[in-house]
C-alpha cells in the first residue's frame, strides 16, 4: 500500500533539479520574510498596510509559492533594513 510519504518521494524524484531549487528558494524567501515580520512584531495585516499592499498579496508571499521579482525583493529589503537574500559575488 502506498503512503503519502511514498507518493511524495516518487513525485519529488521525478521533478527536475531546477524546479526543486526554485521551490527551495521560494520557501527560503518566504521564511525569511516571516522571520523579519516576527522580529518587528508585525501581523500580516499590519505588514500589508505598512507596504501599501493587499493582505492577500502578503499571504501569497508567505505561502512559499510566489515568484518574487527583484523589485519586490528590493522593496522588502529596504522596508526591513536587512538583506532578504544573499548573493555571493
C-alpha positions, 0 to 999 in steps of 0.5 A, spaced: 500 500 500 502 506 498 503 512 503 503 519 502 510 519 504 511 514 498 507 518 493 511 524 495 518 521 494 516 518 487 513 525 485 519 529 488 524 524 484 521 525 478 521 533 478 527 536 475 533 539 479 531 546 477 524 546 479 526 543 486 531 549 487 526 554 485 521 551 490 527 551 495 528 558 494 521 560 494 520 557 501 527 560 503 524 567 501 518 566 504 521 564 511 525 569 511 520 574 510 516 571 516 522 571 520 523 579 519 515 580 520 516 576 527 522 580 529 518 587 528 512 584 531 508 585 525 501 581 523 500 580 516 495 585 516 499 590 519 505 588 514 500 589 508 498 596 510 505 598 512 507 596 504 501 599 501 499 592 499 493 587 499 493 582 505 492 577 500 498 579 496 502 578 503 499 571 504 501 569 497 508 571 499 508 567 505 505 561 502 512 559 499 509 559 492 510 566 489 515 568 484 518 574 487 521 579 482 527 583 484 523 589 485 519 586 490 525 583 493 528 590 493 522 593 496 522 588 502 529 589 503 529 596 504 522 596 508 526 591 513 533 594 513 536 587 512 538 583 506 532 578 504 537 574 500 544 573 499 548 573 493 555 571 493 559 575 488 
